[in-house]
Amino acid sequence: MELRCDIVGIETLPVTLLLGTIIGACALGLGARCLTNLQSLTEKQRATESFDALVERATAVGMGGAGGRQRVELDLPNSKIVCRGRLLQLVLDDEIRRSKIMPLPILVDGNDAWEINTGYYEIELRRDNFGNCLLKLRRL
């Protein structure tokens, strides 16, 4: 069997291969970008869920009696939780994403201004020397 130049499709084969390669490269680039965006959104969602879990657990402990404790696991990729007095803030990529004013101050190592990252933590309700309630956070 011999290839003839007048057969339809022979002269369009290089153009078809070139167009297929270009479309494939574009699809690969878009797919990689979508995957990166999905990963970023997943990290933001995990950080937000961890912040909400900390707020919920701290509020629950604050409603209990002195000595009450709860544990919380925080998954904060590319983010941190910052506290200043009773104000909790989720900082993600140097941008404040969420804020919450807590009913009681939360202390870490006796400080009311602190930053925490990913890890396991325990929240405990305590009374200070003056009889005031406060929450003590410690890393496990």
SVG drawing of the C-alpha trace seen along z (x, -y; Angstrom):
<svg xmlns="http://www.w3.org/2000/svg" viewBox="-22 -42 26 44">
<polyline fill="none" stroke="black" stroke-width="0.4" points="0.0,0.0 1.4,-3.3 0.6,-6.8 -0.7,-9.3 -0.7,-13.0 -4.1,-13.4 -5.8,-11.3 -7.9,-13.5 -6.4,-13.8 -2.7,-13.3 -2.1,-17.0 -4.1,-17.9 -2.3,-15.4 0.5,-17.8 -2.1,-20.6 -4.2,-18.2 -1.2,-17.0 -0.1,-20.6 -3.6,-21.7 -4.0,-18.6 -0.7,-19.3 -1.6,-23.0 -5.0,-22.1 -3.5,-19.4 -0.9,-21.8 -3.6,-24.4 -5.8,-21.8 -2.8,-20.7 -2.0,-24.2 -5.6,-24.9 -5.8,-21.7 -2.7,-22.4 -4.0,-25.9 -7.4,-24.5 -5.7,-21.9 -3.6,-24.7 -6.7,-26.8 -8.5,-23.8 -5.6,-23.1 -5.6,-26.7 -9.4,-26.7 -9.1,-23.4 -6.4,-24.9 -8.5,-28.0 -11.5,-25.8 -9.4,-23.7 -8.1,-26.8 -11.6,-28.3 -13.0,-25.0 -10.2,-24.9 -10.8,-28.5 -14.5,-27.7 -13.7,-24.6 -11.5,-26.6 -14.2,-29.2 -16.9,-26.6 -14.7,-24.6 -13.6,-27.7 -17.2,-28.9 -18.3,-25.5 -15.6,-25.4 -16.4,-29.0 -20.0,-28.0 -18.9,-25.1 -17.4,-25.1 -13.9,-25.8 -11.5,-23.0 -13.6,-22.1 -11.4,-21.1 -11.7,-20.4 -9.2,-19.4 -9.1,-20.7 -7.1,-19.8 -6.1,-22.8 -5.1,-22.4 -3.8,-25.8 -1.9,-25.5 -0.3,-28.8 -2.3,-30.5 -2.3,-31.2 -4.7,-32.3 -3.8,-35.5 -5.2,-36.6 -5.2,-40.0 -7.1,-40.0 -10.5,-38.6 -10.2,-39.1 -9.4,-36.0 -8.4,-36.4 -7.7,-34.0 -4.8,-35.3 -4.4,-33.6 -1.6,-34.8 -1.1,-38.0 -4.8,-38.8 -7.4,-38.7 -10.1,-36.2 -12.2,-35.9 -12.5,-37.6 -14.4,-36.7 -14.7,-38.4 -14.7,-35.8 -16.7,-36.1 -13.5,-35.3 -9.9,-36.1 -7.7,-33.3 -4.2,-33.1 -1.2,-31.1 1.7,-30.9 0.2,-33.8 0.1,-36.1 -3.1,-37.5 -1.4,-38.3 -0.2,-35.3 -0.1,-33.4 -0.7,-29.6 -0.2,-27.3 -1.2,-23.7 -1.3,-21.3 -3.3,-19.8 -4.4,-22.1 -6.3,-21.9 -8.6,-24.6 -9.2,-24.9 -11.4,-27.2 -9.6,-28.6 -10.1,-31.3 -7.3,-33.8 -6.4,-35.2 -9.1,-37.8 -11.9,-35.2 -12.2,-36.2 -12.7,-33.4 -10.3,-32.9 -9.5,-30.3 -6.0,-28.8 -4.8,-27.3 -1.8,-24.9 -0.3,-22.9 -0.3,-19.1"/>
</svg>
